[in-house]
Amino acid sequence: MTRTELENQTPAAARLRTSWALAAAGGLLLSVGPLLGVVDGAEPAYTSWPLLALLALLPPVVAGVLLFRGRPFVAAGLIAAVGVFAFGRLLSDLQIVFAPMAVARPELFRPATLVAVTPSAGVWLLVAGHVLVIAGGLLAAGRAGMPADESEPPGLVAGHVIIAFWATVGLLGKPFSSADPFQLDRGPWDLPVLGLMGGLLLALAAPLATALAASSPDPDTRQGGVLGVSCALGGVVLPWLVAGTVTTGLGITAGPVIVLLAALMLPVLPLLVRVVRFLRGKVVRLLRGRRAETEDVALLSMRRMDVAAGVFTVLAAVAMLAGAVAPQIVLSTGGEAPGLASANLLWPAGLAFGVLGLALFASATAATVRPALLLGLFAMQLAAAGATGPVLAASKAGIAQPGAGFWLMIAEIPLGLLALACAGLAGAVERENIEIGKRAEVPVAELGAVLLAGLFAAGAFALPTVRGDNYTAATLVPGTDPVVSAALISSLVVLIISLVVALRSRPARGAAVLAGGVLLMGVRALELPLTGAKVVGAAAGPGTWLALASATALLVAAGLMGARATR
């Protein structure tokens, strides 16, 4: 829509300008509130108001530039997405009014004594600012009543939502660490009811706003919504990260770092996908251009990409296994560091992924095992996440530093991604050169087994696999180890999507996808026997039994699909 066309739609344009004005006024109040001070009796931990003002004014400024440069749908999507986050921020700031000493907001005030502080005028400006931002978001929702100029099928919804779930995990963790007895480092779970509700709404806003934006048929709305989510996430966690960096007695935790990475990845994801699709298209066009010369070129190129995928897969597996052998931590005193039980889980994940890589070298098995790589890689990440937590905790406490094993374990990530990229290119060439018949109806037995596997998997990731004396293993709900919780959420989301893909795929491909799911659930089920030795009173939690049930159901479904593929 051009600017002239926008001006011709007077009611719709007026509503959109009104929504922007409300959001801008709200941003102005949010920038002035911290300058005036939100409480009497305490000062901010650092000079935070310039940063807070920048973060508050950035969304309406960007939206204003977009609006007056003829991009109304992008502006509307941005304003609406920021408005979704304002609900949770409103309740979080209201907690300052009713129980300020229970709030962990060093960017607004840092208690220096046990004497209770009292709310001042600045907090009411924050509340009023959030109300205006919400009003602007509600008006902007639905693109202020204007019809879209163009529409196209939404893509990347799953990728965007998975990234947003990582942000949810980070938002539910502790915002910073504190060695100051007067400055609490409370996460949402430790706050009174109002703060808890605000924290939960803020965490849920990330996947909700992202899903609504990414699933829109209008590309401008998608772009603006995702950009608004990134701005909102940055506005929440950057003050915490700065406080943990520049303030004495406070430190950075993993949660805000995860959120910031998610905020940076959300708008970049479409560009990365376009680059991959461009490279894949170049390969396919190249093959099509040479097809007249020889029919074997496509198969030869596919073979080379399978071999390349096998090389990177084996290298990733070797890095993982080397990480299990080498020391994960090095004591700061120079003494010998104890072995970490969590590193034992690297063995089955690395060995299974290595077997997949070796199978890619054989032309008879490469196409069969290729679809299992994705879930096999996530099995590796799930195992690595369990080993990452103790290393980061020891490093944060200053008693140890990451050892060679930790860095080898981290090195498998780019190698695994390269393996997936090569396998994806090989699959694209295969689809371009092999005739695929009509998809047959899925038998009831296969459908039932897959559905049961998905239900059991949800329970396996949501419930702990190990219980002990004063110990409960990490689950989907972020607690002491947000890295593991993020890996569990990502694994569950990818597994559910893969199950849907398996049901809609050719039997041979579907069986391979389900086999990858068996690897993932197997790693989850092995947590107790491989890592529970150092847990006092360790016993199997419900997550272990559900993981075994899910792996069994996946194995049955894969067997049924494989048998159907050979008929």
Secondary structure, DSSP 8 states (H G I E B T S, - for coil): --HHHHHHSHHHHHHHHHHHHHHHHHHHHHHHHHHH-SEES-B-SS--HHHHHHHHHHHHHHHHHHHHTT-HHHHHHHHHHHHHHHHHHHHHHHHHHH-GGG---TTT-B--SSS--EE-HHHHHHHHHHHHHHHHHHHHTTGGG---S-------HHHHHHHHHHHHHHHTS-S-EE--TTS----GGGS-HHHHHHHHHHHHHHHHHHHHHHT-S-HHHHHHHHHHHHHHHHHHHHHHHHHHHHSTTEE--HHHHHHHHHHHHHHHHHHHHHHHHHHHHHHHHHHHHHTTT-THHHHHHHHHHHHHHHHHHHHHHHHHHHHHHS-SEEETTSS-----GGGGGHHHHHHHHHHHHHHHHSHHHHHHHGGGHHHHHHHHHHHHHHHHHHHHHHHHHTSEEE-HHHHHHHHHHHHHHHHHHHHHHHHHHHHHHS---------HHHHHHHHHHHHHHHHHHHS-SEEETTEE---SS-SS-HHHHHHHHHHHHHHHHHHHHHHTS-HHHHHHHHHHHHHHHHHHHTHHHHHGGGSTT-EE-HHHHHHHHHHHHHHHHHHHHHHHHT-
